[in-house]
Amino acid sequence: MDELDGFSILLVDDHTLFRVGLGLALTHQAPQLQLTAVASLDEAMAVLRGHPTGVDLVLIDYRLPGADGLQGAIALRAAFPQTACALMSGADDPALPEQARRAGLAGFFHKSLDVGQLLVGLRRLCAGDTVFPAVLAGTAAGGAGAMQQLTERQREVLRWVAAGATNKEIAASLGIAPHTVKNHLGQILERLGATNRAQAAAMAQGPARD
């Protein structure tokens, strides 16, 4: 069973080709995903007013006609606090993910992601995690700040990696699928700035002591 079965997303993007294409791509790979697509913040508000508890996640574009998507997401969260919001953008603005995180959003997705990567992120949101790229400038790889970016499940996976366990062994120990372990490990490497699992394991064990 896919984690996204029955998960409801409201996609807000004014570009028809992108909006329709992304919707088709997502529902093709996750057929039981419930997706509604609209072109404006006003339409999104109308959908949420009509179904205040029927939307799990609003996925909103940063640039909307006559509206700032980040401010729009903040307004949606204020009006419907039970609904998570995540921001999308094609802009190469390294400060934007952190602005979204500080505003209380659940995630940030760059439009350059492929559908598979987006689905990994959406499944993490569905599981209650937040999804942001590593944007904490000045945090040394493997430092306490980097470790704080990991979810509790990712820390569990990393502890098993540090103990020398294989993906299959980790999956069996945690009761999850091997491909889920692989997805977690990819996120761990990205968030820690590690190039391989051995480096990530060394970071988990902390600095060597004389």
N, C-alpha and C positions, 0 to 999 in steps of 0.2 A: 504494500500500500504506500502510495506517495504521500509525503507530509503535506503536500499542497492540495490534496483531495478535499474539496469543500471550502478551501481558503478563498476569501473574497477580496479582490483587488479592484480599486477604482483608479484607472489610468487617466491622467489629465495632461493632454498635450495638444497644442493647436495645429500641429503639422499632420494633416490627414494621412499621408503616406506612412509616416513613422508610426502614428497611433494605430492605424489599422494593421500595418505589417507586424509591429511588435505584438499586438494582441493575438494575431493568427499564429505567430511563432510560439508564443508562450502556451497557448491552449493546444497547439499541435503536440508539444512535448509533455504537457501536463493537462490531459483532457478533462480532468475533474476540477480543474481550477475555475473558479467563478470570476469572470472578468467583465467589467463595465468600462467603456471608454468614452470620455467626453473631451470637449475642446477648450473649455474655459473654467475659470475658478467659480463663476456664477453657476454654471451647470453642475459642478462638483458639489457646491453648497446645496443645490436643489435635490440632488440624489441623496445626500446625507440627511437632509431634513425629512425626506420621504421614507428613508430606511436608516434611522439613527443608530441601530445596532446591527445592521446588515452588511457593513463593510469592515473588513479586518485591517486593511492597509490602503492608504491613498498614496499612489506613486505619481508625483507631480513634477512637471518640467520647471526648470529654473526661470526660463524666459517665456512668459505668456503675454499676449496682447493686453496692454494696459494694466499689467499686474506683475509684481515681483513674486516668482514662485516660492522663494523662501519665506517672504512675509505672508504669502497666501497660505502656506503650510502652517505657519504659526497661528494664523487666524482660524484655520480649520481645527487645529489642535485645541485652541481655546474654546471653540464652539462645541466640539465633539471630542472631549478628552479621552473617551474610551476607544477612539480610533487612532491607530498608529499612522504616521506619515513618513515617507522617505522622499528625498529629493533626487531628481535626475538632471544632468547637465552635460552639454557638449563643450562647455567652456573650459579652457585650460587655466583654471584659477585654483592654485594650491591651497588657498585659504578657505575656499567654499565648503569642503567637507567638514572642517572644524567649526565653521560658522553654523552649519546644520546641526552638528552634534551639540554645540552649546545652546542652540535654540530648543533642544529637547526632541529633535527628530530621531527616528529609529534607524535611519540609514542614509547613505549617499551612494548613487550609482552613476558612473560616467557613461555616456552614450557610446563610447568606444568598446564597451564590453560586448562579448558575444553572448548569444542567448543561453548557452550552457553556464557561463559564469554568472549571468544574472539569475538564473534559476537556483544556483548554489546559494547566492545571497538571499533570495526570497525564501528558500527553505530555512535558512538560519533565522530570518525574521519570524517565520511561522513558528519556530521553536522557542521564540522569546529572546533571541540574541539581538544585539545591535550590529550593524554592518557599516563599517567605515574603513577607508584605506588608512595606512599608517601615516599620519600627518603631524605627529608630535615632533617638530623640528628640535634638534639639539639633544634628543634622547639617545644615548649610546646604545648600540645593539646589545641586547642581553642584559641591560640595566633593569632596575626595578620598574622604571616607567614603562619599558617595553613589555615586561611580564604582565603589568596591569592591564594591557590591551587584550589579553587572552580571556576567553570565557572560562568558566569552571570546567566544562567538558574538555576544552582544549588543554587546560592544565593537566587534567587526568591523562589525556593522550600523551602529552609531553613527558609526564612522569614515567609512563610505560616505555616510551622511546628511550629515555635516559637509562632505563633498566635493561635495555638491549632487546626488548620485545619486537617481534615482527608485526606487520599490519594485521595479519590473520590472528595472531595471539592477542593483540590489543582488542580486536573486534570481539573475539570470544570472551575475553575478560570483562568487557564493558557491555556486552549484549547488543552490539550494533553491527552493521554490515561493514565488510572490508572497504568498500568504496566510500563509506562515510568516514572511516578513519583516514583514508587518502585525502578526502576533502578537508578534514580538520587539519591534517598535516600541512597541506598547501597554505591554509590560512595562518598557521603557526609560523611557517617560514617567512611569509610576507610580513607579518606583524613584528617579528623579531629581527627582520633584516638578515636572516640566516640563509646560506646558500644550499645547505643540505641538512639531513636529519642529524648527522654527527655533530655539526656545529650547534644546532638547536639543543641537542642533548647536553653539550658542554655548557651552554648558557643556563640551562635548567639547574645544573649542578652548582652554578655560581663560580666565582673566581677561585683559582687554586690557592691553597694556603701552604706556606713554607713550614 
